[in-house]
Amino acid sequence: MPKTGSVIYSEDYWENYQVAREEIEQEIARKNHVRKQILKQKRIEKTNFFRKILFVCIFCSMSIIIMCGYVNITHERAKLAQLQNELKLQTDMNKQLKLEIDGKLTLSEIEKIAQQKYSMTYPDFSQVVYITVPSAEEKNQRVAKEVKSNYNNKVSLIINFIKKIF
């Protein structure tokens, strides 16, 4: 018959075993807690790093946009200065030409040039047409009628607008 044995542990061994096991479990729990804290700290550092990079990117983008705006403003100011110079030159030239025209031509000279160069003459009596100009009183009556018709048109527009709403 085979020998069967049983192991009987002493109480000291069993207590030492229990204490050692509890110490090991506490050590594992402590290591797990430390590992979680380290992972949490790494996550926090990672998010802080990404936030810093995001801030730098946004700052650089805004700086570039602002600089482009200043470049456009400078370019447009240069165009404006050039156009103002051209305008000044053109107005000076215009004044000079007007002075030349005023100095060279009198009414009799203009009449002579018109008759010689363009074959222009004074109109005959058959070519003259007379028109009647309404008096100030007739003008006032016409204006009053127009004002009244404008008022009526505005009132009808408002009424139609209110009808469309309801």
C-alpha positions in Angstrom: 0.0 0.0 0.0 1.3 3.4 -0.9 2.1 5.7 1.8 -0.1 8.7 2.2 1.1 11.6 4.2 -0.6 14.6 5.6 1.1 17.7 6.4 0.2 19.4 9.6 1.2 23.0 9.8 2.0 24.5 13.0 0.2 27.6 14.1 3.3 29.7 13.9 3.9 28.7 10.3 0.2 29.3 9.5 0.3 32.8 11.1 3.6 33.6 9.4 2.1 32.5 6.1 -1.0 34.6 6.6 1.1 37.7 7.6 3.4 37.2 4.6 0.4 36.8 2.3 -1.2 40.0 3.6 2.1 41.8 3.2 2.4 40.6 -0.3 -1.2 41.6 -1.1 -0.6 45.0 0.5 2.6 45.4 -1.6 0.7 44.5 -4.8 -2.1 46.9 -3.9 0.5 49.6 -3.2 2.3 48.9 -6.5 -1.0 49.0 -8.4 -1.9 52.3 -6.7 1.6 53.7 -7.6 1.2 52.5 -11.2 -2.3 54.1 -11.4 -0.8 57.4 -10.1 2.0 57.2 -12.6 -0.4 56.5 -15.5 -2.6 59.4 -14.3 0.4 61.7 -14.1 1.5 60.7 -17.6 -2.0 61.4 -18.9 -2.0 64.8 -17.3 1.5 65.6 -18.7 0.3 64.4 -22.1 -2.8 66.6 -22.1 -0.7 69.5 -20.9 1.8 69.0 -23.7 -1.0 68.9 -26.3 -2.6 72.0 -24.8 0.7 73.8 -25.1 1.2 72.7 -28.7 -2.4 73.7 -29.5 -1.8 77.1 -27.9 1.4 77.6 -29.8 -0.4 76.6 -33.1 -3.3 79.0 -32.5 -0.9 81.8 -31.5 1.2 81.3 -34.6 -1.9 81.1 -36.8 -3.3 84.3 -35.4 0.1 86.0 -35.8 0.3 85.0 -39.5 -3.3 86.2 -40.1 -2.5 89.5 -38.4 0.7 89.9 -40.4 -1.1 89.1 -43.7 -3.7 91.8 -42.8 -0.9 94.4 -42.2 0.7 93.4 -45.5 -2.6 94.0 -47.3 -3.1 97.3 -45.5 0.3 98.5 -46.5 -0.2 97.4 -50.1 -3.5 99.2 -50.3 -2.0 102.4 -48.7 0.7 102.4 -51.4 -2.0 102.1 -54.1 -4.0 104.9 -52.4 -0.9 107.2 -52.3 -0.2 106.4 -56.0 -3.8 107.1 -57.0 -3.8 110.4 -55.0 -0.7 111.5 -56.8 -2.3 110.7 -60.1 -5.5 112.6 -59.1 -3.4 115.6 -58.1 -1.6 115.5 -61.5 -4.8 115.2 -63.4 -6.5 118.1 -61.5 -3.4 120.3 -62.0 -3.5 119.4 -65.8 -7.2 120.1 -65.9 -6.8 123.5 -64.3 -4.0 124.3 -66.7 -6.0 123.3 -69.7 -9.0 125.3 -68.5 -6.7 128.4 -68.1 -5.5 127.8 -71.6 -9.0 127.6 -73.0 -10.1 130.7 -71.0 -7.1 132.6 -72.2 -7.2 131.7 -75.8 -10.9 131.8 -76.7 -13.3 134.7 -76.4 -16.9 134.6 -77.4 -16.2 136.2 -80.8 -13.4 133.7 -81.5 -15.6 130.8 -80.6 -18.3 132.1 -83.0 -15.8 132.6 -85.8 -14.4 129.0 -85.3 -17.9 127.6 -85.2 -18.9 129.3 -88.5 -15.6 128.5 -90.3 -14.8 125.0 -89.1 -18.2 123.5 -88.4 -20.4 125.6 -90.8 -22.7 126.7 -88.0 -25.1 129.6 -88.4 -27.8 131.3 -86.3 -31.2 129.6 -86.5 -33.9 131.0 -88.8 -37.3 132.1 -87.3 -38.8 128.9 -88.7 -36.4 126.9 -86.6 -37.2 128.7 -83.3 -39.7 127.0 -81.0 -41.3 128.8 -78.1 -42.5 126.9 -75.1 -44.7 128.1 -72.2 -43.3 127.8 -68.7 -45.8 127.1 -66.0 -46.1 129.8 -63.3 -45.1 129.2 -59.7 -48.7 128.7 -58.6 -49.2 125.9 -61.2 -46.0 124.2 -60.1 -47.2 124.3 -56.4 -50.5 122.7 -57.4 -48.7 120.0 -59.3 -46.4 119.3 -56.4 -49.3 119.2 -54.0 -51.0 116.6 -56.2 -47.9 114.5 -56.4 -47.4 114.6 -52.6 -51.1 113.6 -52.1 -50.7 110.7 -54.6 -47.4 109.6 -52.9 -49.2 109.6 -49.5 -52.1 107.5 -50.9 -49.6 105.1 -52.5 -47.8 104.7 -49.2 -51.0 104.1 -47.3 -52.1 101.5 -49.8 -48.7 99.7 -49.6 -48.9 99.6 -45.8 -52.5 98.2 -46.0 -51.4 95.5 -48.5 -48.4 94.6 -46.3 -50.7 94.2 -43.3 -53.1 92.1 -45.4 -50.3 89.8 -46.4 -49.2 89.3 -42.9 -52.6 88.3 -41.7 
